[in-house]
Amino acid sequence: MFEKLRKFFEAKKEQHEYNYNVTFDNVAIPEVHTHKSDKHEEEKPKHSPINYENVAIPEVHIRTKKNK
């Protein structure tokens, strides 16, 4: 009985055996900085000021419900 199971699993293993060819030739490696930089950049404002002269304001029309 165990001989049949062994043959079954060996045949199944042969059918699903994959051959992967993996190469790592042109792989990008990220830079990791573990220390603080010596140059201190000037802090830039997160958002530029908003100019409201050229901003479009949408028109809103509120409708009343009609009684049926």
N, C-alpha and C positions, 0 to 999 in steps of 0.2 A: 504494500500500500504506500509506504513512504517513498519507494522507488518511483512510483508513478507521479507523486507530487513533486519530487525533485526534478524529474524530466520535464514536467509541466512548467515549473518555474524557470528552469534553464532555457527552455524554448521561448518563454515569454520575455526573459531578459535579453536574449539575442535579438528578438524583434524590435525592442524598444531601446536598444543601445545607441546612443547618440555620440557623434564625433564632432566636438566643437573645436574650431580653430580660432583662438582668441589672440589678437595681437594688440599691443599697446604702443604703437609707434608715435602717433601724433596726438597724444592726450594732453589737454591743458591742465596744468596744476595751479590752483589758486594760491595767491600770495597771502601769507598769514603774518601779521605784524603783532609781535608780542610786547613791544615797547612803545612809549609815547614818542611822537615825532618832535624834533627840536624846533621846527618852524611853526610858529603860531600864525595861522591865517586870520585876517580880519573877519569879524563876525558880520555876515550879511543878513539883512532883514529877511524873515521867512516869506513875507508876502509884500509885494509892491503896493503902494498906495492906490486906492480906487478913485478914478475920476468919474463923477456922476453926470457929467455934461452930455455924454454920448450914449447913455444907457436907455434902452427902450423899456417903457413901462407898459405892461399888457393891460388891456381893458377888460374889466370883469363885469358881466351882466348877470344879475341875480333875478331869476324868474319866480313869479308867485305861482302857487299851486291853484289850479282851477278845480272847483267843486263840480262833481258830475251828478 
